[in-house]
Amino acid sequence: MNIDFNWLEENFFGQKLDDTQRDVLSTKFDVVEYNAGETIVKQGSMGQALYIIHSGTAHIDCDCNGENVRVGTVHPGDLVGEMSFLTAAEASATVTARDDCIIYKLPRSAFTSLMKENQELAYAVFAHLLTHTADVIRQMNAEKAAVQHYMAGSRF
């Protein structure tokens, strides 16, 4: 299966890619298909890759002291694995395909190579990753504030 570069331009890079850039990226990204119910990332694993959901949806679950807790659902255009990708730490959650998914996988080693070969593309990947991470933090802060208000007895 080939990479849909038009989709990546619109949903990830936010810019047109020239043929050279497309050629470089085609050697860095893997296109992976997951069937509904298959594990994409397992909590505790050393995945060290960034996953971009091209199609399908997936659930994010955490094992919290032996209890499975659903913490989110991701859709086309969303990223998963970003914390392990950035920190080389174990995955903090399990991601499971809710339905059939096509995912663009960028291994950390391929990104390291990209930084040496094409700094402009590496910057574009990193900028998108940072924007995504900032959005996640903002959402978590809002959810934390809502819980704190609720616990204090002042619903809003």
DSSP file (Angstrom, degrees, kcal/mol; ACC not computed):
  #  RESIDUE AA STRUCTURE BP1 BP2  ACC     N-H-->O    O-->H-N    N-H-->O    O-->H-N    TCO  KAPPA ALPHA  PHI   PSI    X-CA   Y-CA   Z-CA
    1    1 A M              0   0    0      0, 0.0    30,-0.2     0, 0.0     2,-0.2   0.000 360.0 360.0 360.0 138.6    0.0    0.0    0.0
    2    2 A N        -     0   0    0      1,-0.1     2,-0.3     0, 0.0    24,-0.0  -0.534 360.0-100.5 -94.0 158.8    1.3    3.4   -0.9
    3    3 A I        -     0   0    0     -2,-0.2     2,-1.3    26,-0.1     3,-0.1  -0.606  26.3-133.1 -75.7 134.5    1.3    6.6    1.1
    4    4 A D     >  -     0   0    0     -2,-0.3     4,-2.2     1,-0.2     3,-0.3  -0.733  27.5-178.9 -87.2  89.6   -1.4    9.1    0.3
    5    5 A F  H  > S+     0   0    0     -2,-1.3     4,-2.8     1,-0.2     5,-0.2   0.830  77.1  58.6 -65.7 -32.4    0.8   12.2    0.1
    6    6 A N  H  > S+     0   0    0      2,-0.2     4,-1.9     1,-0.2    -1,-0.2   0.920 108.5  46.8 -61.0 -41.4   -2.1   14.5   -0.6
    7    7 A W  H  > S+     0   0    0     -3,-0.3     4,-3.2     2,-0.2     5,-0.3   0.927 112.4  49.4 -64.5 -45.4   -3.7   13.4    2.7
    8    8 A L  H  X>S+     0   0    0     -4,-2.2     5,-2.6     1,-0.2     4,-2.2   0.899 109.4  52.5 -61.5 -40.6   -0.4   13.8    4.6
    9    9 A E  I  <>S+     0   0    0     -4,-2.8     5,-1.9     3,-0.2     6,-0.6   0.923 117.8  37.3 -59.1 -44.5    0.0   17.3    3.1
   10   10 A E  I  <5S+     0   0    0     -4,-1.9    -2,-0.2    -5,-0.2    -1,-0.2   0.879 128.0  31.1 -76.5 -39.8   -3.5   18.3    4.2
   11   11 A N  I  <5S+     0   0    0     -4,-3.2    -3,-0.2    -5,-0.2    -2,-0.2   0.579 133.7  13.7-102.8 -11.7   -3.7   16.5    7.6
   12   12 A F  I  <5S+     0   0    0     -4,-2.2    -3,-0.2    -5,-0.3    -4,-0.1   0.663 127.7  33.5-128.1 -56.1   -0.1   16.5    8.9
   13   13 A F  I   <S-     0   0    0     -5,-2.6    -4,-0.2     2,-0.2    -3,-0.2   0.808  77.0-148.1 -81.9 -29.6    2.4   18.7    7.1
   14   14 A G  S   <S+     0   0    0     -5,-1.9     2,-0.3    -6,-0.5    -4,-0.2   0.748  70.1  73.8  68.1  22.0    0.0   21.6    6.2
   15   15 A Q  S    S-     0   0    0     -6,-0.6    -1,-0.2    -7,-0.1     2,-0.2  -0.984  89.5 -91.7-158.1 157.9    2.0   22.3    3.1
   16   16 A K        -     0   0    0     -2,-0.3     2,-0.4    -3,-0.1   -10,-0.1  -0.497  37.8-143.4 -72.0 144.2    2.6   20.9   -0.4
   17   17 A L        -     0   0    0     -2,-0.2     2,-0.1   -12,-0.1    -8,-0.1  -0.900   9.6-134.8-108.8 138.8    5.5   18.5   -0.7
   18   18 A D     >  -     0   0    0     -2,-0.4     4,-2.5     1,-0.1     5,-0.2  -0.358  33.8 -96.5 -84.4 173.8    7.7   18.4   -3.8
   19   19 A D  H  > S+     0   0    0      1,-0.2     4,-2.4     2,-0.2     5,-0.1   0.860 124.0  52.7 -60.1 -38.2    8.7   15.1   -5.5
   20   20 A T  H  > S+     0   0    0      2,-0.2     4,-2.3     1,-0.2    -1,-0.2   0.925 110.3  47.6 -64.3 -44.2   12.1   15.0   -3.6
   21   21 A Q  H  > S+     0   0    0      1,-0.2     4,-2.7     2,-0.2    -2,-0.2   0.907 111.5  50.7 -63.3 -41.6   10.4   15.4   -0.3
   22   22 A R  H  X S+     0   0    0     -4,-2.5     4,-2.2     1,-0.2    -1,-0.2   0.908 109.5  51.1 -62.2 -41.3    7.9   12.7   -1.2
   23   23 A D  H  X S+     0   0    0     -4,-2.4     4,-0.7     2,-0.2    -2,-0.2   0.918 111.4  47.5 -61.8 -43.8   10.7   10.4   -2.2
   24   24 A V  H >< S+     0   0    0     -4,-2.3     3,-1.2     1,-0.2     4,-0.4   0.941 113.4  47.6 -62.8 -47.8   12.5   10.9    1.1
   25   25 A L  H >X S+     0   0    0     -4,-2.7     4,-2.6     1,-0.3     3,-1.2   0.828 101.4  64.4 -65.3 -31.8    9.3   10.4    3.2
   26   26 A S  H 3< S+     0   0    0     -4,-2.2    -1,-0.3     1,-0.3    -2,-0.2   0.739 104.3  48.1 -65.6 -19.6    8.4    7.2    1.3
   27   27 A T  T << S+     0   0    0     -3,-1.2    -1,-0.3    -4,-0.7    -2,-0.2   0.546 115.8  44.2 -92.4  -8.7   11.6    5.7    2.7
   28   28 A K  T <4 S+     0   0    0     -3,-1.2     2,-0.3    -4,-0.4    -2,-0.2   0.803 101.8  66.4-103.6 -39.0   10.9    6.8    6.3
   29   29 A F     <  -     0   0    0     -4,-2.6     2,-0.4    77,-0.1    77,-0.2  -0.659  63.8-153.3 -90.2 140.3    7.2    6.1    6.8
   30   30 A D  E     -A  105   0A   0     75,-2.8    75,-3.2    -2,-0.3     2,-0.6  -0.898  11.8-139.5-104.5 141.5    5.8    2.6    6.9
   31   31 A V  E     -A  104   0A   0     -2,-0.4     2,-0.4    73,-0.2    73,-0.2  -0.913  27.6-176.3-100.5 119.9    2.1    2.0    5.9
   32   32 A V  E     -A  103   0A   0     71,-3.0    71,-3.0    -2,-0.6     2,-0.4  -0.959  15.4-151.7-124.3 133.4    0.6   -0.5    8.3
   33   33 A E  E     -A  102   0A   0     -2,-0.4     2,-0.4    69,-0.2    69,-0.2  -0.873  11.9-170.5-103.3 134.7   -2.9   -2.0    8.3
   34   34 A Y  E     -A  101   0A   0     67,-2.6    67,-3.0    -2,-0.4     2,-0.2  -0.981  15.1-137.2-123.3 136.2   -4.6   -3.2   11.5
   35   35 A N    >   -     0   0    0     -2,-0.4     3,-2.5    65,-0.2    62,-0.3  -0.555  45.0 -77.1 -84.9 156.3   -7.8   -5.2   11.7
   36   36 A A  T 3  S+     0   0    0      1,-0.3    62,-0.2    -2,-0.2    -1,-0.1  -0.265 121.7  23.0 -51.4 132.7  -10.5   -4.3   14.2
   37   37 A G  T 3  S+     0   0    0     60,-3.3    -1,-0.3     1,-0.3     2,-0.2   0.224  91.9 128.2  92.8 -13.9   -9.4   -5.6   17.6
   38   38 A E    <   -     0   0    0     -3,-2.5    59,-2.8     1,-0.1     2,-0.4  -0.498  62.8-115.8 -78.3 145.9   -5.7   -5.7   16.9
   39   39 A T  E     +D   96   0B   0     57,-0.2    57,-0.2    -2,-0.2     3,-0.2  -0.672  29.1 179.2 -81.5 128.0   -3.2   -4.0   19.2
   40   40 A I  E    S+     0   0B   0     55,-3.2     2,-0.4    -2,-0.4    56,-0.2   0.854  77.1   8.4 -91.3 -47.2   -1.3   -1.1   17.6
   41   41 A V  E    S-D   95   0B   0     54,-1.5    54,-2.7     4,-0.0     2,-0.5  -0.998  72.4-147.3-135.5 136.2    0.7   -0.1   20.7
   42   42 A K    >   -     0   0    0     -2,-0.4     3,-2.5    52,-0.2    49,-0.3  -0.910  28.0-109.4-108.3 129.9    0.9   -2.1   23.9
   43   43 A Q  T 3  S+     0   0    0     -2,-0.5    49,-0.2     1,-0.3    51,-0.1  -0.280 105.8  23.1 -53.3 133.7    1.4   -0.4   27.3
   44   44 A G  T 3  S+     0   0    0     47,-2.9    -1,-0.3     1,-0.3     2,-0.1   0.249  95.7 122.3  91.4 -12.2    4.8   -1.0   28.6
   45   45 A S    <   -     0   0    0     -3,-2.5    46,-2.8    45,-0.1     2,-0.8  -0.405  68.8-124.7 -80.9 161.1    6.3   -1.8   25.2
   46   46 A M        +     0   0    0     44,-0.2    44,-0.1     1,-0.2    -1,-0.1  -0.512  49.9 152.7-100.2  62.8    9.3    0.1   23.7
   47   47 A G        -     0   0    0     -2,-0.8    61,-0.2    -5,-0.2    -1,-0.2   0.902  20.5-176.5 -61.5 -45.4    7.5    1.0   20.5
   48   48 A Q        +     0   0    0     41,-0.4    60,-2.6    -3,-0.2     2,-0.3   0.858  41.5 111.4  47.1  46.6    9.5    4.2   19.9
   49   49 A A  E     -B  107   0A   0     58,-0.3     2,-0.5    32,-0.2    36,-0.3  -0.983  65.5-126.6-141.9 154.3    7.5    5.2   16.8
   50   50 A L  E     -B  106   0A   0     56,-2.4    56,-3.0    -2,-0.3     2,-0.5  -0.892  25.3-157.6 -99.9 130.2    5.0    7.9   15.9
   51   51 A Y  E     -BC 105  80A   0     29,-2.7    29,-2.1    -2,-0.5     2,-0.6  -0.937   5.5-163.9-113.9 127.2    1.7    6.6   14.5
   52   52 A I  E     -BC 104  79A   0     52,-2.8    52,-2.6    -2,-0.5     2,-0.7  -0.951  21.3-132.5-110.4 121.4   -0.5    8.8   12.4
   53   53 A I  E     +B  103   0A   0     25,-2.8    24,-3.7    -2,-0.6    50,-0.2  -0.626  30.3 172.0 -75.8 112.5   -4.1    7.5   12.0
   54   54 A H  E     -     0   0A   0     48,-2.3     2,-0.3    -2,-0.7    49,-0.2   0.886  67.8  -3.7 -86.0 -45.9   -4.9    7.7    8.3
   55   55 A S  E    S+B  102   0A   0     47,-1.7    47,-1.6    21,-0.1    -1,-0.4  -0.992 106.9  29.5-147.7 153.7   -8.2    5.8    8.4
   56   56 A G  S    S-     0   0    0     -2,-0.3     2,-0.3    45,-0.2    45,-0.2  -0.266  74.1 -93.8  91.0 178.0  -10.2    4.1   11.1
   57   57 A T        -     0   0    0     18,-0.1    41,-2.4    43,-0.1    42,-1.4  -0.922  30.0-164.8-131.4 158.2  -10.5    4.7   14.8
   58   58 A A  E     -FE  74  97B   0     16,-1.9    16,-3.0    -2,-0.3     2,-0.3  -0.983  16.4-126.7-143.1 151.7   -8.7    3.2   17.8
   59   59 A H  E     -FE  73  96B   0     37,-2.8    37,-2.4    -2,-0.3     2,-0.5  -0.760  13.8-146.3 -98.8 146.1   -9.2    3.2   21.5
   60   60 A I  E     +FE  72  95B   0     12,-3.1    11,-2.7    -2,-0.3    12,-1.3  -0.965  24.1 176.5-112.5 123.0   -6.6    4.2   24.1
   61   61 A D  E     -FE  70  94B   0     33,-2.9    33,-3.5    -2,-0.5     2,-0.4  -0.955  15.3-155.6-128.8 145.4   -6.7    2.3   27.3
   62   62 A C  E     -F   69   0B   0      7,-2.7     7,-2.9    -2,-0.4     2,-0.9  -0.951  18.4-131.9-119.3 141.4   -4.5    2.3   30.4
   63   63 A D  E     -F   68   0B   0     -2,-0.4     2,-0.8     5,-0.2     5,-0.2  -0.830  27.7-174.0 -88.1 108.3   -3.9   -0.4   32.9
   64   64 A C  E >  S-F   67   0B   0      3,-3.2     3,-1.3    -2,-0.9    -2,-0.0  -0.861  71.2 -35.9-109.8  97.7   -4.4    1.4   36.2
   65   65 A N  T 3  S-     0   0    0     -2,-0.8    -1,-0.2     1,-0.3     3,-0.1   0.900 125.3 -43.0  54.6  45.7   -3.5   -1.0   39.1
   66   66 A G  T 3  S+     0   0    0      1,-0.2     2,-0.5     0, 0.0    -1,-0.3   0.382 118.0 110.5  86.1  -3.9   -5.0   -4.0   37.2
   67   67 A E  E <   -F   64   0B   0     -3,-1.3    -3,-3.2     2,-0.0     2,-0.5  -0.907  66.6-131.6-107.9 130.1   -8.1   -2.1   36.0
   68   68 A N  E     -F   63   0B   0     -2,-0.5     2,-0.5    -5,-0.2    -5,-0.2  -0.679  27.0-172.6 -80.6 122.3   -8.5   -1.2   32.3
   69   69 A V  E     -F   62   0B   0     -7,-2.9    -7,-2.7    -2,-0.5     2,-0.5  -0.969  19.8-137.5-121.5 121.9   -9.5    2.4   31.9
   70   70 A R  E     +F   61   0B   0     -2,-0.5    -9,-0.3    -9,-0.2     3,-0.1  -0.656  26.1 172.6 -76.7 123.3  -10.5    3.9   28.6
   71   71 A V  E     -     0   0B   0    -11,-2.7     2,-0.3    -2,-0.5   -10,-0.2   0.494  55.5 -26.2-111.6  -7.0   -8.8    7.3   28.3
   72   72 A G  E     -F   60   0B   0    -12,-1.3   -12,-3.1     2,-0.0     2,-0.4  -0.969  44.7-121.5 174.5 171.6   -9.6    8.2   24.7
   73   73 A T  E     -F   59   0B   0     -2,-0.3     2,-0.3   -14,-0.2   -14,-0.2  -0.997  25.2-150.2-133.2 136.4  -10.4    7.4   21.1
   74   74 A V  E     -F   58   0B   0    -16,-3.0   -16,-1.9    -2,-0.4     3,-0.1  -0.844  12.0-170.7-113.0 150.0   -8.4    8.5   18.2
   75   75 A H    >   -     0   0    0     -2,-0.3     3,-2.5   -18,-0.2   -22,-0.3  -0.681  44.7 -49.9-127.6 174.5   -9.6    9.3   14.7
   76   76 A P  T 3  S+     0   0    0      0, 0.0   -22,-0.2     0, 0.0    -1,-0.1  -0.242 126.6  26.2 -52.0 133.9   -8.0   10.0   11.3
   77   77 A G  T 3  S+     0   0    0    -24,-3.7   -23,-0.1     1,-0.4     2,-0.1   0.146  96.6 118.4  96.3 -17.4   -5.4   12.7   11.6
   78   78 A D    <   -     0   0    0     -3,-2.5   -25,-2.8   -25,-0.2    -1,-0.4  -0.393  55.6-134.8 -80.6 160.3   -4.7   11.9   15.2
   79   79 A L  E     -C   52   0A   0    -27,-0.2     2,-0.3    -3,-0.1   -27,-0.2  -0.856  19.5-178.4-112.4 147.8   -1.3   10.8   16.5
   80   80 A V  E     +C   51   0A   0    -29,-2.1   -29,-2.7    -2,-0.3    15,-0.0  -0.963  63.6  37.4-137.6 160.0   -0.4    8.1   19.0
   81   81 A G  S  > S+     0   0    0     -2,-0.3     4,-2.3   -31,-0.2   -32,-0.2   0.532  71.6 131.0  81.9   6.3    2.9    6.9   20.4
   82   82 A E  H  >  +     0   0    0      1,-0.2     4,-2.3     2,-0.2     5,-0.2   0.829  65.8  54.1 -66.8 -32.3    4.2   10.4   20.7
   83   83 A M  H  > S+     0   0    0      2,-0.2     4,-2.4     1,-0.2     6,-0.4   0.941 113.2  41.8 -68.8 -44.8    5.3   10.2   24.3
   84   84 A S  H  > S+     0   0    0      1,-0.2     4,-2.4     2,-0.2    -2,-0.2   0.886 113.7  55.0 -65.3 -37.7    7.5    7.1   23.6
   85   85 A F  H  < S+     0   0    0     -4,-2.3    -2,-0.2   -36,-0.3    -1,-0.2   0.907 115.1  38.2 -60.2 -43.7    8.6    8.7   20.4
   86   86 A L  H  < S+     0   0    0     -4,-2.3    -2,-0.2    -5,-0.2    -1,-0.2   0.848 130.2  26.9 -77.6 -35.2    9.8   11.8   22.2
   87   87 A T  H  < S-     0   0    0     -4,-2.4    -2,-0.2    -5,-0.2    -3,-0.2   0.546  90.3-128.1-110.4  -8.7   11.3   10.3   25.3
   88   88 A A     <  +     0   0    0     -4,-2.4    -4,-0.2    -5,-0.2     2,-0.2   0.754  66.6 135.3  61.1  25.2   12.3    6.7   24.3
   89   89 A A        -     0   0    0     -6,-0.4   -41,-0.4    -5,-0.2    -1,-0.2  -0.469  64.8 -78.5 -94.6 170.9   10.3    5.6   27.3
   90   90 A E        -     0   0    0     -2,-0.2   -44,-0.2     1,-0.1    -1,-0.2  -0.324  58.9 -89.1 -65.3 151.8    7.8    2.7   27.5
   91   91 A A        -     0   0    0    -46,-2.8   -47,-2.9   -49,-0.3    -1,-0.1  -0.418  31.3-152.8 -62.6 135.0    4.4    3.2   26.1
   92   92 A S  S    S+     0   0    0    -49,-0.2     2,-0.3    -2,-0.1   -29,-0.2   0.460  72.7  23.5 -91.7  -2.4    2.0    4.6   28.7
   93   93 A A  S    S-     0   0    0    -31,-0.1     2,-0.5   -51,-0.1   -31,-0.2  -0.973  75.5-112.7-154.3 164.3   -1.1    3.2   27.2
   94   94 A T  E     - E   0  61B   0    -33,-3.5   -33,-2.9    -2,-0.3     2,-0.5  -0.897  24.9-157.9-102.7 133.9   -2.5    0.4   24.9
   95   95 A V  E     -DE  41  60B   0    -54,-2.7   -55,-3.2    -2,-0.5   -54,-1.5  -0.962  12.3-175.6-114.2 124.5   -3.9    1.5   21.6
   96   96 A T  E     -DE  39  59B   0    -37,-2.4   -37,-2.8    -2,-0.5     2,-0.2  -0.972  30.8-112.7-124.8 132.6   -6.3   -1.0   19.9
   97   97 A A  E     - E   0  58B   0    -59,-2.8   -60,-3.3    -2,-0.4   -39,-0.3  -0.447  21.5-166.7 -62.1 123.5   -8.0   -0.7   16.5
   98   98 A R  S    S-     0   0    0    -41,-2.4     2,-0.3    -2,-0.2   -40,-0.2   0.851  78.8  -3.6 -77.9 -37.3  -11.7   -0.2   17.0
   99   99 A D  S    S-     0   0    0    -42,-1.4   -62,-0.2   -63,-0.1    -1,-0.2  -0.812 112.9 -48.7-138.7-178.7  -12.2   -0.9   13.4
  100  100 A D        -     0   0    0     -2,-0.3     2,-0.3   -64,-0.1   -65,-0.2  -0.314  65.6-167.8 -58.6 134.6   -9.9   -1.5   10.5
  101  101 A C  E     -A   34   0A   0    -67,-3.0   -67,-2.6   -45,-0.2     2,-0.5  -0.931  24.7-154.8-128.4 147.4   -7.2    1.1   10.4
  102  102 A I  E     -AB  33  55A   0    -47,-1.6   -48,-2.3    -2,-0.3   -47,-1.7  -0.996  26.6-173.1-116.2 127.9   -4.5    2.3    8.1
  103  103 A I  E     -AB  32  53A   0    -71,-3.0   -71,-3.0    -2,-0.5     2,-0.6  -0.956  24.8-141.0-128.1 138.8   -1.6    3.9   10.0
  104  104 A Y  E     -AB  31  52A   0    -52,-2.6   -52,-2.8    -2,-0.4     2,-0.5  -0.893  26.7-161.2 -95.8 119.4    1.5    5.8    8.9
  105  105 A K  E     -AB  30  51A   0    -75,-3.2   -75,-2.8    -2,-0.6   -54,-0.2  -0.891  12.5-170.4-109.2 126.3    4.3    4.7   11.2
  106  106 A L  E     - B   0  50A   0    -56,-3.0   -56,-2.4    -2,-0.5   -77,-0.1  -0.901  18.4-145.6-114.7  99.9    7.4    6.8   11.6
  107  107 A P  E  >  - B   0  49A   0      0, 0.0     4,-1.9     0, 0.0     3,-0.4  -0.314  20.3-120.6 -62.0 147.7   10.0    4.8   13.6
  108  108 A R  H  > S+     0   0    0    -60,-2.6     4,-2.3     1,-0.2     5,-0.2   0.876 114.5  55.5 -57.0 -39.5   12.2    7.0   15.8
  109  109 A S  H  > S+     0   0    0    -61,-0.3     4,-1.9     1,-0.2    -1,-0.2   0.862 106.2  51.0 -63.4 -36.0   15.3    5.7   14.0
  110  110 A A  H  > S+     0   0    0     -3,-0.4     4,-2.3     2,-0.2    -1,-0.2   0.866 109.1  51.1 -69.3 -35.7   13.8    6.9   10.6
  111  111 A F  H  X S+     0   0    0     -4,-1.9     4,-2.3     2,-0.2    -2,-0.2   0.908 107.7  52.7 -67.0 -40.6   13.2   10.3   12.2
  112  112 A T  H  X S+     0   0    0     -4,-2.3     4,-1.1     1,-0.2    -2,-0.2   0.915 111.3  47.1 -58.9 -42.7   16.8   10.5   13.3
  113  113 A S  H  X S+     0   0    0     -4,-1.9     4,-2.0     1,-0.2     3,-0.4   0.895 108.8  54.7 -64.3 -40.9   17.8    9.7    9.8
  114  114 A L  H  X S+     0   0    0     -4,-2.3     4,-3.1     1,-0.2     8,-0.4   0.872 101.5  58.8 -61.6 -37.8   15.4   12.3    8.4
  115  115 A M  H  < S+     0   0    0     -4,-2.3    -1,-0.2     1,-0.2    -2,-0.2   0.853 110.8  42.5 -60.7 -33.7   17.0   15.0   10.7
  116  116 A K  H  < S+     0   0    0     -4,-1.1    -1,-0.2    -3,-0.4     3,-0.2   0.839 121.9  38.7 -79.8 -34.6   20.3   14.3    9.0
  117  117 A E  H  < S+     0   0    0     -4,-2.0     2,-0.3     1,-0.2    -2,-0.2   0.846 131.4  10.9 -88.2 -36.9   19.0   14.1    5.4
  118  118 A N     X  -     0   0    0     -4,-3.1     4,-2.3    -5,-0.2     3,-0.2  -0.715  56.2-178.9-150.4  90.2   16.3   16.8    5.3
  119  119 A Q  H  > S+     0   0    0     -2,-0.3     4,-2.7     1,-0.2     5,-0.2   0.813  84.0  59.7 -63.6 -31.7   16.1   19.3    8.1
  120  120 A E  H  > S+     0   0    0      2,-0.2     4,-1.9     1,-0.2    -1,-0.2   0.932 109.9  41.4 -63.6 -45.2   13.1   21.1    6.6
  121  121 A L  H  > S+     0   0    0     -3,-0.2     4,-2.4     2,-0.2    -2,-0.2   0.903 113.8  52.8 -68.3 -41.1   11.0   17.9    6.7
  122  122 A A  H  X S+     0   0    0     -4,-2.3     4,-2.7    -8,-0.4    -2,-0.2   0.911 109.2  50.2 -60.6 -41.6   12.2   16.9   10.1
  123  123 A Y  H  X S+     0   0    0     -4,-2.7     4,-3.1     2,-0.2    -1,-0.2   0.909 108.6  52.1 -62.1 -42.2   11.3   20.4   11.4
  124  124 A A  H  X S+     0   0    0     -4,-1.9     4,-2.0     2,-0.2    -2,-0.2   0.902 111.6  46.4 -62.4 -41.4    7.8   20.0    9.9
  125  125 A V  H  X S+     0   0    0     -4,-2.4     4,-2.4     2,-0.2    -2,-0.2   0.947 115.5  45.9 -63.5 -48.3    7.3   16.6   11.6
  126  126 A F  H  X S+     0   0    0     -4,-2.7     4,-2.6     1,-0.2    -2,-0.2   0.888 110.8  52.5 -64.9 -39.8    8.6   18.0   14.9
  127  127 A A  H  X S+     0   0    0     -4,-3.1     4,-2.3     2,-0.2    -1,-0.2   0.912 111.3  46.8 -63.2 -42.2    6.5   21.2   14.7
  128  128 A H  H  X S+     0   0    0     -4,-2.0     4,-2.6    -5,-0.2    -2,-0.2   0.916 112.1  51.0 -64.7 -42.0    3.3   19.1   14.1
  129  129 A L  H  X S+     0   0    0     -4,-2.4     4,-2.5     1,-0.2    -2,-0.2   0.903 111.1  47.5 -62.2 -42.7    4.2   16.8   17.0
  130  130 A L  H  X S+     0   0    0     -4,-2.6     4,-2.6     2,-0.2    -1,-0.2   0.901 111.8  49.9 -67.0 -40.9    4.8   19.8   19.3
  131  131 A T  H  X S+     0   0    0     -4,-2.3     4,-2.1     2,-0.2    -2,-0.2   0.928 112.5  47.9 -62.0 -44.6    1.5   21.4   18.3
  132  132 A H  H  X S+     0   0    0     -4,-2.6     4,-2.2     2,-0.2    -2,-0.2   0.929 111.8  49.4 -60.3 -46.4   -0.3   18.1   18.9
  133  133 A T  H  X S+     0   0    0     -4,-2.5     4,-2.3     1,-0.2    -2,-0.2   0.898 109.7  51.2 -62.9 -41.4    1.3   17.7   22.3
  134  134 A A  H  X S+     0   0    0     -4,-2.6     4,-2.5     1,-0.2    -1,-0.2   0.898 109.2  51.4 -62.2 -40.3    0.4   21.2   23.3
  135  135 A D  H  X S+     0   0    0     -4,-2.1     4,-2.3     2,-0.2    -2,-0.2   0.901 109.4  50.1 -62.8 -41.1   -3.2   20.6   22.3
  136  136 A V  H  X S+     0   0    0     -4,-2.2     4,-2.5     2,-0.2    -2,-0.2   0.917 111.0  48.9 -63.1 -43.7   -3.2   17.4   24.4
  137  137 A I  H  X S+     0   0    0     -4,-2.3     4,-2.6     2,-0.2    -2,-0.2   0.912 110.2  51.1 -63.7 -43.0   -1.8   19.3   27.4
  138  138 A R  H  X S+     0   0    0     -4,-2.5     4,-2.2     2,-0.2    -1,-0.2   0.925 111.7  47.7 -59.1 -44.4   -4.4   22.0   27.0
  139  139 A Q  H  X S+     0   0    0     -4,-2.3     4,-2.3     1,-0.2    -2,-0.2   0.915 112.0  49.1 -63.5 -43.3   -7.2   19.4   26.9
  140  140 A M  H  X S+     0   0    0     -4,-2.5     4,-2.6     1,-0.2    -1,-0.2   0.892 109.9  51.8 -64.6 -38.9   -5.9   17.6   29.9
  141  141 A N  H  X S+     0   0    0     -4,-2.6     4,-2.4     2,-0.2    -1,-0.2   0.906 110.1  48.9 -62.8 -41.7   -5.6   20.9   31.9
  142  142 A A  H  X S+     0   0    0     -4,-2.2     4,-2.2     2,-0.2    -2,-0.2   0.907 112.6  47.7 -64.8 -41.3   -9.2   21.8   31.0
  143  143 A E  H  X S+     0   0    0     -4,-2.3     4,-2.2     2,-0.2    -2,-0.2   0.892 111.4  50.7 -66.7 -39.1  -10.3   18.3   32.2
  144  144 A K  H  X S+     0   0    0     -4,-2.6     4,-2.6     2,-0.2    -2,-0.2   0.916 110.1  49.7 -64.1 -42.8   -8.3   18.6   35.4
  145  145 A A  H  X S+     0   0    0     -4,-2.4     4,-2.6     2,-0.2    -2,-0.2   0.904 110.1  50.9 -62.8 -41.3   -9.9   22.0   36.1
  146  146 A A  H  X S+     0   0    0     -4,-2.2     4,-2.3     2,-0.2    -1,-0.2   0.908 111.5  47.6 -63.4 -41.5  -13.4   20.6   35.5
  147  147 A V  H  X S+     0   0    0     -4,-2.2     4,-3.0     2,-0.2     5,-0.2   0.917 111.6  50.5 -65.2 -42.9  -12.7   17.7   37.9
  148  148 A Q  H  X S+     0   0    0     -4,-2.6     4,-1.8     2,-0.2    -2,-0.2   0.912 112.0  47.2 -62.5 -42.0  -11.3   20.1   40.5
  149  149 A H  H  <>S+     0   0    0     -4,-2.6     5,-2.7     2,-0.2     4,-0.4   0.914 113.1  49.2 -63.9 -41.8  -14.3   22.3   40.3
  150  150 A Y  H ><5S+     0   0    0     -4,-2.3     3,-1.4     1,-0.2    -2,-0.2   0.929 110.9  49.2 -62.7 -45.8  -16.6   19.3   40.5
  151  151 A M  H 3<5S+     0   0    0     -4,-3.0    -1,-0.2     1,-0.3    -2,-0.2   0.822 108.7  53.7 -64.6 -30.1  -14.7   17.9   43.6
  152  152 A A  T 3<5S-     0   0    0     -4,-1.8    -1,-0.3    -5,-0.2    -2,-0.2   0.524 121.2-110.4 -81.8  -4.9  -15.0   21.3   45.2
  153  153 A G  T < 5S+     0   0    0     -3,-1.4     2,-0.7    -4,-0.4    -3,-0.2   0.595  84.5 115.7  90.8  10.4  -18.8   21.3   44.6
  154  154 A S      < -     0   0    0     -5,-2.7    -2,-0.1    -6,-0.2    -1,-0.1  -0.738  45.6-170.4-117.7  85.2  -19.0   24.0   42.0
  155  155 A R              0   0    0     -2,-0.7    -8,-0.0    -5,-0.2    -9,-0.0  -0.379 360.0 360.0 -69.7 149.4  -20.2   22.4   38.8
  156  156 A F              0   0    0    -10,-0.1    -1,-0.1    -2,-0.1   -10,-0.0   0.326 360.0 360.0-141.2 360.0  -20.1   24.4   35.6
